[in-house]
Amino acid sequence: MRDWIAQNKSFAIVLIIQMLFLLIMLFTTFRKPATYMLNSSNIIQTNDKVFLDGNESYSVTSMHQEEQPPEEILRSTPFALPYGMYEVVVYYQSVFETERTCEDSIGCVQITSQKLRAGLQCSEILLYDTKTRVSDRLWVRSFTGVEDLEAHVLYGGVGELHFSTIEIRELPLWRYICLFGWLLLFVVTDIGYLYFFTRKNYANKQIVIGLGLTIFFSSLPLFTDFLYWGHDMDFHTARIWSLAEGIKNGHWIVPIQTEMVNGYGYATPLFYSQLFLYVPALIYCMGAPLQVCYQIYAVLINATTCLICFFCLKGLFRNKRFALFGAILYTLSAYRLADVYTRASVGEYTAMAFLPLILYGFAQVYMTEEKKISWRDYIPIVIGLTGIIQSHILTCELTALCIVLFCLIAIRKTIQAQRFLALVKAALLTIAINAAFLIPFLSSMTMNLTVKANQINQIQEQGSYLVQVLGLFMTATGGSVKGTLNEMPMSIGFSLIIGIGIVIYCCAKKYDWEMEQDQILKFGACCAGFAVLSIVFSLRFMPWDSIQNISGIIAKVLCMIQYPWRYYAFATIFGVFAAVAGIRVISEYKGSVTVKLCCGIMLSFTVLNAGLFFRDFANEAKTITVYGAMPTEIGYGEYLPTGTVMQQLKVRKIVTDEPYVTVSEYQYIDGVTTFSCKNRSDKEKTIEIPLLNYDHYHAYDKNNGQEFEIRNGSNNCVSIVVYPQYEGTLEVRYVIPMLWKVGYMISAVSIAGMVAMVGSTRWKRKKA
């Protein structure tokens, strides 16, 4: 030990400094959580039209005839908060006109600091008209805390506002996250130092550096204290937040997002798996700001994409440098960057991380001698398909089309007994592992939902043009529009075009090089063909709309992707594998100089294109800050019951047959709606509650468990049939069907079995 310290004095000093820093952090981490209450005792009036009522609440009524820019009516006395993450809860009442909705606000609360503006992060908290309680998160970033905090209540001038209290509660888990983060940073830094400065394996160091720089470079827009807004950003951050709220309420399985659609609920999880979103949701539950949770998730997906692609290419081509080359091309590919940043399409860019596994698995199954095919060859297919099913169902459907087409093209190999058996095993194992999602998904498709009624077959005008596909560089912002003006990035990257060209050149020279039977060249040619086909499918000139006139069923299958440019994801992965295959062939017949030249040109275009994209994106994209609760976004409302009028859901209301039926003490707690009701009539009456009537809602008497019938009410709301002369307390809850629970069990057993199989095989190999 002494010898090691003598040889590494500087490193030993750094270790001591790190330990001292962590010791200080340890003492500050385990302090008592801070709380602060703002009420009439420490809030002062700044407007003479505000008065203090008998309930110790401040009240103000219509200072203007029409709504004005919010002006301050209340201000707190200065208060201090130490470093940490806090939940801010505002209690109030808003008396509003009937035409006001959940999107309207009577005012807002701002928490500010004059001395340490950069040390405080808190969004403006809107006081929505239909609520009595709103919450958000406040982040004190300064290690010394903030001493001059003030809360300001602003009022829009119209309506009646009764303002009660502001409760500020610290979330202590955030301190533990910070401590763990510092510890992880020091560990990674120290391991990196020991690896790069004490070991002599130069080749492996190059690979590690290359992978690390690729992940870092691809994540540059995520290292900010705000979010760059993307097309689907609001929808996916709302999914994370809603899942986290369910977890906090004790519900680890969340079939219905009860916080969505103004509390009426939304069925996204039944059709859009949330498996991978548990990572950011759990981080949010620990106290992290919502935007930090999203940023961590996106960085993890960038890293996963890069590493999966590297290991798949390494396994296929048996060359680490070629694998690194392909991983860089894929991670920094034009469409993937647009997917991550311009579109913020969490599901699709997560699915793209698993596409290399499927391609690698099929290559192994079809390129391995039939008698030698084992579970190791088809397991990548299972893992890849599982990742796609659990992240983006549209990508899964496109993958299925590609698989069917490939199996038909290679029908001679497909029908060989061992190969076909391997594919069947992969399919069955994939279905079993994903039964927990597939069974609820398929059974929920029997509901009458907007997504089934929509006609999405007319997609041709959303196609791209060759000037976009073949362009040297791409734009950074824009939307999916007709034509090219203000269009989002529509390119697979010129480097992949070069890669496809290299494969075509190799195919033209295969007779001169006597490579007619070379498997790598055949694989590269197949990938290049699928890449070109994917590009053709993405073009405006592809007659998608005409297919509708030929066959509605065919159009439904081929056009379910909504936008033709979704084929870019497959053009990208096929193009990358084709490029690496082409370089692999060139290396055998043209030498290292040609290989380095080709790789250098392609990498230059890739890195330069990514760099220009980041520059333009940072300059043009809108920025947002999201710390805590946020307005929920449901996209186009595909999973609403058919015929639901969204505008009517913006006001929560209970509909009864007055005066015969009365409802009181209505509340929603931990996923269960409860209320007391009384039916004075001698006939059955219905009570409509603000809850969309998805299948599997049940109503029970809270005391004796008697079940009440649920019907579809107006605007597809839950309508409960109440017996004559009934008086009691009802509770409405979502009950998971037994069939779904069987699916959960099948998935659990399948995963455990696969892990046991892999583990036992590895143990036997080590023992042998």
Secondary structure, DSSP 8 states (H G I E B T S, - for coil): -HHHHHHTHHHHHHHHHHHHHHHHHHHHHTS---EEEESTTTEEESSTT-EE-TTS-EEEE-SSSS--S-EEEEEE--EEE-SEEEEEEEEEEEE--TT--TT-EEEEEEEE-SS-STTEEE--EEEETT-SEEEEEEEE--TT-EEEEEEEEEE-SSSEEEEEEEEEEE-THHHHHHHHHHHHHHHHHHHHHHHHHH---HHHHHHHHHHHHHHHHHTGGGSSSSEE--TTHHHHHHHHHHHHHHHHTT-SS-SSBTTTGGGT-B-HHHHS--GGGHHHHHHHHTT--HHHHHHHHHHHHHHHHHHHHHHHHHHHHS-HHHHHHHHHHHHT-HHHHIIIIIS--HHHHHHHTTHHHHHHHHHHHHHS-GGG--HHHHHHHHHHHHHHHTT-HHHHHHHHHHHHHHHHHTHHHHTSHHHHHHHHHHHHHHHHHTHHHHHHHHHHTTS-BHHHH------GGG-B-HHHHT-SS--S--B--SSSTTB------HHHHHHHHHHHHHHHTTTTTT-TT-HHHHHHHHHHHHHHHHHHHHBTTS-HHHHHHH-HHHHHHHTTTSSGGGGHHHHHHHHHHHHHHHHHHHHHHTHHHHHHHHHHHHHHHHHHHHHHHHHHHHHHS-EE---S------TT-TTSBTT--GGGGGS---B--TTTEEEEEEEEETTEEEEEEEE-SSS-EEEEEEEE--TTEEEEETTT--EE-EEE-GGGEEEEEE-TT-EEEEEEEE---HHHHHHHHHHHHHHHHHHHHHHHHHHHHHH-
